[in-house]
Amino acid sequence: MMLLENLLTASTLVGLVFAAPTTPTRNNGSPCAAVSSAVAAQPGVATPTVGAELAYECINSVPLNKTAALNLIQAVKPYFRWQSTTSWLKDPPAEYVAKVQEPVDIFGELDVIEENVKSKWTKEYELHGKAWRPMHVCATNTRFYI
Ligand SMILES: *[C@@H]1O[C@H](CO)[C@@H](O)[C@H](O)[C@H]1NC(C)=O
């Protein structure tokens, strides 16, 4: 569930990026502090905005907590295993591929994500950007829903 919350946060930030930007004030603070200040300076605005560059700096400044990431990956696996559609998603009928989506090896992708968390990635955004594809499958296939 934390992953979904983080994805929601990331997509909210993307929404901020693509909205009309306002000029941020950096004040020598962190990029995310500047985002926070920019949002706070827009009280009553339903969809506060910040510049794309600042938003990008912010999402890329959050270090990856490898322990939490590995815990998350282990935590979602039982839920994914509970889904009866994973073998079909990995090897779907041709018509499904033609009309819905390419095959997705959920557990293979999770293994790759886990390996990258252990040995390669250093930023939270790397995890959540890469984790998007399995989550996208969840979103497009209502039988695969956590
Ligand atoms: C990283 O995650 C672990 C496990 O959730 C947590 O105990 C720890 O406080 C986190 N570290 C930081 C720096 O947030």
The ligand as an SDF file (V2000), in Angstrom:
LIG
                    3D

 14 14  0  0  0  0  0  0  0  0999 V2000
   14.5880    3.0270    6.3540 C   0  0  0  0  0  0  0  0  0  0  0  0
   13.5660    2.0650    6.4710 O   0  0  0  0  0  0  0  0  0  0  0  0
   13.6080    1.3320    7.6600 C   0  0  0  0  0  0  0  0  0  0  0  0
   12.5460    0.2510    7.5390 C   0  0  0  0  0  0  0  0  0  0  0  0
   11.2960    0.7860    7.2550 O   0  0  0  0  0  0  0  0  0  0  0  0
   13.3850    2.2700    8.8180 C   0  0  0  0  0  0  0  0  0  0  0  0
   13.4450    1.5500   10.0320 O   0  0  0  0  0  0  0  0  0  0  0  0
   14.4380    3.3550    8.7910 C   0  0  0  0  0  0  0  0  0  0  0  0
   14.1630    4.3020    9.7940 O   0  0  0  0  0  0  0  0  0  0  0  0
   14.4780    4.0370    7.4670 C   0  0  0  0  0  0  0  0  0  0  0  0
   15.6170    4.9510    7.3970 N   0  0  0  0  0  0  0  0  0  0  0  0
   15.4730    6.2250    7.0770 C   0  0  0  0  0  0  0  0  0  0  0  0
   16.7380    7.0130    7.0060 C   0  0  0  0  0  0  0  0  0  0  0  0
   14.3910    6.7240    6.8220 O   0  0  0  0  0  0  0  0  0  0  0  0
  1  2  1  0
  1 10  1  0
  2  3  1  0
  3  4  1  0
  3  6  1  0
  4  5  1  0
  6  7  1  0
  6  8  1  0
  8  9  1  0
  8 10  1  0
 10 11  1  0
 11 12  1  0
 12 13  1  0
 12 14  2  0
M  END
$$$$
